[in-house]
Amino acid sequence: MTIPRRTCLAALAVSLASGARAQAPFPSRPIRIVVPNAAGGAADITARTVAQKMASPLGQSIVIENKPSAGGVVAGDLVARAEPDGHTLLLVSSGTAVSAALFQTLPFDTLKDFAPVSLLATFDLALVVREGSPFKTLADLLAYGRTHPGKLNLGTPQIGTTQHLAAELFKATAGLDAQIVPFNGTPGVITAVRGGEVDVMVDILGGLMPQIGAKALRPLAVLGAQRAAQLPEVPTVRESGGAFASFNVTSWNGLAVPSRTPAAVVERLSREVNAALAQPDVKKRLLELNLNAQGSTPAQAGEHLAADIRRWNDVIARARIARQ
């Protein structure tokens, strides 16, 4: 059977048009970064700082869209359903990993529906006591907790936060019989520690720096693998050795795109993120927020997210925290 010439030309035109669309240069329109936090916070400022530096080399404007909600569900669902072409990104974080471990059901699969692009920054967690506390060192705290079972109290923000789960992990690693006392946010924990209602708190270091600087609170240790740049004299928990020899908990944030985004687009975005993070003014701005600029490859960011989900799954199960 002979196919009419007109039909062949029409088919060729459709094929060429489809090929042109498939090979359209990236980016071809403004990019948006969906942030699951309110404007003005550390996550929002991080995204805006990096986006500002990425816009020029990408040749497109980058818009920040704030979609705060419990567990970051609204932002995650929006990006998971977006066209996988690199024009819609999600700010992911340690909170994303916690939500994946804590929530029984989500409208998306955190590991299957997103392709990590790069880490952006890490920020330290710390064990802090009131200035007049009898615990002068982490060793003092551990000694008391081990010789007085059930007497030590650790305050944290809400159940299911990174800080709360970090406290549970610290308690389990130390083998302590201690009480974790969640409060409705950091201000409540600070008030309780300063008033002597709880012995020690676990929280993000940046938000505690004004209290530390005012000599109202005193840090015993940071939970990450390295000492905090802001407090180089304060040891890490892992410096205690023993069961803590490999202890390492930090909060972090990064960027991801829908999972079917072409690899070449993911790589391009990752290159621009890392180039932005390497600029001295970006590092300085993030450090002012008590954040440490830290980029990565897409593969490294993916493993970081997956490892965090595994860890918090284990902590939630061991601590018998009810999944939501």
Secondary structure, DSSP 8 states (H G I E B T S, - for coil): ----HHHHHHHHHHHHHHHHHHT--S--S-EEEEESS-TTSHHHHHHHHHHHHHHHHHTS-EEEEE---GGGHHHHHHHHTS-SSSSEEEEEEHHHHHHHHH-S--SS-TTTSEEEEEEEEEEEEEEEEETT-S--SHHHHHHHHHHSTTT-EEEESSTTSHHHHHHHHHHHHHT---EEEE-SSHHHHHHHHHTTSSSEEEEEHHHHHHHHHTTSEEEEEESSSS--TT-TTS-BGGGG-GGGTT---EEEEEEEEETTS-HHHHHHHHHHHHHHHTSHHHHHHHHHTT-EE----HHHHHHHHHHHHHHHHHHHHHHT----
